[in-house]
Amino acid sequence: LQDETFHVNQTRAYCEGRWRQWDPKITTPPGLYLCGVAWAETLRVAATLRRKLSFSSPSSPSSSPLPPLESFCTTTTLRSINVLLSALCFVAAASVHRGLHFVSWQKRAKRGGPTTTTKVAAVVVSENRQLAAQSYPLTLAAAALVALLPTHAFYSFLYYTDVGALAAVLLSWSFSLRRRYWLSAVFGLVSLSFRQTSAVWCCFVLGDAALRELALLLQQGNEGEGGGGGGERRTTRGSDSSSNSSLLREVAAVATALLEKRAAALRLVLLSCSPLFLPLLAAFAFVLWNGSLALGDKDNHSVSRHWAQGIYVSCFLFLALFPALGKREDLIAALVEVSPVRAVVAEAGEEGAGASRRRNRRNRRVVALRPNVQGLRSFLSLFCFAWLAAAHGTIEHPFLLSDNRHYSFYAWRLVRKIAGEVGSPGRLFATALAGAASFAWVRRRLLLSRSSSSMGFPQAWFLGFCLAAAGSLVPSPLLEFRYFTTAVAVAALAGAAPVRGSGNSSSPSSPPSPGQLALALLLYVGVLATVVRVFLMRPFEQDGELKRFMF
């Protein structure tokens, strides 16, 4: 494996003490290689202890020299690091899911006076253990979706930077959800040592924490105006939990609330999240020092404006998450929200359940079609943006057209064969339509899940997610499916929201059934097993070199 060879050779150079050696073809920081050296040293110490414990007599060769450190830096040994990091990803994903959906923040006034907007009240971070215990299978399933995602699990058996970067980002987010910002900042810095694009997700973690701090601030003001509230968390102005709430209305309401509380309130939010600025400052300093995002091979990894990546990641999110989190009603509602027309349906009746409800669905008929102004506006905005991104933001990287090891090479050829060349009207229409429809479902799924968490600001949170996904993908001129892994992991954990209260199982916002999750996980395992089998059993030779198929 060409890319893996660069990583292994660089780690071996460190194991041999050649710390100043650097392969100019490597584009990522040396975090993975430092982990490799630490892992090799750990195995060496373990071998030393085992040898000492195995000596039973003074005549044993206890003074025999230890093997050099580089003898432990084998490819198999280094690959085992990502197996451990993949297990850590599963634990971190489960922790993030619990933090997103079962951990709440509440501000309580200090003894001796009421809570004010200029005085920091005690913040209590608590977990709804009863709901978390009831939803424990859902937490395990959400973590398994991340761990078994084929683009992630495949690299768990190879020596690449993706698994370590995802584990560090998830740990940073997990600690942030529990308001442990210094630990979150530490793991944010660790994620930067694996991949530079982790800086964008560190910014997302910062934005998520700022929204939660802002929700606490508004809650504090409401409790002060309403005379307490016994610590009950409330949805304030500016945190409309409806999935149809306007982003502009949400931002305007938040701005009004902040103006009412003066600038001191905003300073409290920024000071609370101040440790999370450290990874961003480190990333900014790295760019100033290096002069580019890529550490090496800058000619093939220059910063671009690859706007079509937004379409690709939307379609990939839909294909990866709809089998696990999607429902037919959910998809229909998402398409209706961006449809220029709205159907008026007559139903046979609403009594009964089960079989009678299914009969009612069969007896429905469309009696009229009416214009949907809001849907038309949404459709035109999404479709036009996707069209412009496909028409003026599509980049055919030389690696995409020539590197036949990656599945993206064959996917691109298939799309070109079916839909035509880049820029053709048919391909632009199909690409824009697929991107708009996929984005509509992802938006509805995440907004409903965010609204059910009662933290507020669903539109602002989703906007932050879109900016993070775009920020990590648009600068890259290369299309590779593994680049979408972090966005899929974040969406999977945020989208798998539990039922709160007396939730209706037929509601699109309710969690998927165990059977649906099991089938989705089986689908993930099937795809992964097929890819691994092809990787192991179907190598091919090209230019005198043995190559293998991979993501």
C-alpha positions, 0 to 999 in steps of 0.5 A: 500500500503506497500511502501506508508505506510512507507512514510505516517508513516515517515511524521506523525512522523515528524508532531508529532515532532519526527525528529530523528525517521527514518524507516530503510526500507525507501531508499530515502531522506526525501524531500517528508516528509518535503513537507508533513509537510509543506503542513500540516502546510499550511492547519493548518494555512488556518484552523486557518484563516478560523476559525478567519474570521468565528467568528462574535461575542465576545461570539464565541469560539475563544479560542478553541484550534487548532487541532494538526498538526498530525491531518492534516497529513492524507493519503488523505491530503498527497496524494494531494501533488502529485496532485499539484506536477503533475500540476507543472510537466505539467508547467515545461514540457511546459517550458522545451519544449519552452526552448529547441526549441524556446530559443536561446543564442547569444554572442555579443561583448561589446562596445569598442572592438571586441569579443575575446576568452579570454573576456566574451561577453554579452550573450543574451538569447532570445525566438522566440515568433512568432515560439513559438506561432505558435507551442503552441499546440505542446508545450501543447501536449508535456507537456501532454505526460509527464503529462499523461504518465501512469507510472507518472500519476498513482503515481500522486494520491499516496504518492510516491517520483517519481512525486516530483523528476521529477518536480524538475529535469524538473524545474532545466533543464528549468532554465538551458536552460535559463542560470539561473544556480543558480536557476537550481542548487537550484532545482537540490538540491531539486530533490536530496532530493526526489530521489538519482538517480536525481543526474544523471539527474543533471549531464545531465543538466550540460552536456547540459549546457556545450554543449550550452556554448561550442556552444556559444564559437565556435560561438564567434570564428567564428564571430571574424574570419568572422567579426561579423555576426549581432548576427546570430547563426551559426553551427560551426565545430564540430556541424554537424547537420546531424543525420549520423554525427560521434561522433568521428568526432564531438569530434575531431572537438570540441577538435581541436577548444578548442586547438586553443582557449587555455585552457582559453576558456575551463575555461570560459565554466566551470566557466559559469556552475559552480553552476551546480556542487553543486548538484553533490558535494552534491550527492558525499558528501551524498555517502561518508557519507552514504556509499551507494546510498540507505539510508535504506534497503541496502541489497535489494537495493545494487548497481548492474551492471544491464546492461539489463536495457539499453534494457528495457528502449530502448523498453519502450521508443519505446512503449511509444513514437512511438505512439506520435512521430513516423512515418512509414518512420522514423521507416523504415529509422532507421531500414535501418541505422542498416541493413546489406543490402540496397535495391535499389528501382525503382520509377514510377515517382516523379511528383504530390502530394497526390494521385499521390504520394501514387500511386508512393509508390505502384509502387515502386519495389526493383531492387537490394540488395546491402551490407550496410557496415555502417549499418552492422557495426551499427547492429553488434555493437548494437546487440552484446552489447544487447546480452552481456547485456542480457546474462551477465547483467540480474538480477532477483531480488527476488522482481521481482519474488515474488511481484505480486502487480506490473505489471513488475511481470506479464510482466516478467512471460509473457516474460519467457513463450514466449521466454524461461528462462533467458540465453536461446538462443531464449530469448537472440536473441529476447531480443537483436534484440528488444533492437537494433531495439528500440534503433535505432529508439530512436537514430534517433528520438532524433538526428533529433530533436536535429539537428533541434534545431540548437544548434549543437553537436547532437551526444554528446547530445544523448550520454549524454542522454544515459549515464544519462539513464544508470546511473539512471537505471543500478545500480538498480537491480530491474525492475520497469516501473516507474524507466523509467519515467524521461528518457521518459519525457526527450526524449518526450520533446526533440523529439517533435521538431517543423518545422523550416522554410519551413519544409516538412510535410512528413519528419521524422524530422517534428513534428507529426500531431495533430491527431497522438498526440490526438490518442497517448494522448487518448491511454495514458488516456485509459491505465491510466484509465484501470490501475486505475480501476484495482487498485480501483476495483480489490484488492486481499487478500494475507497472510491476507493482502489486496493488489492492482495492480500497476506499 
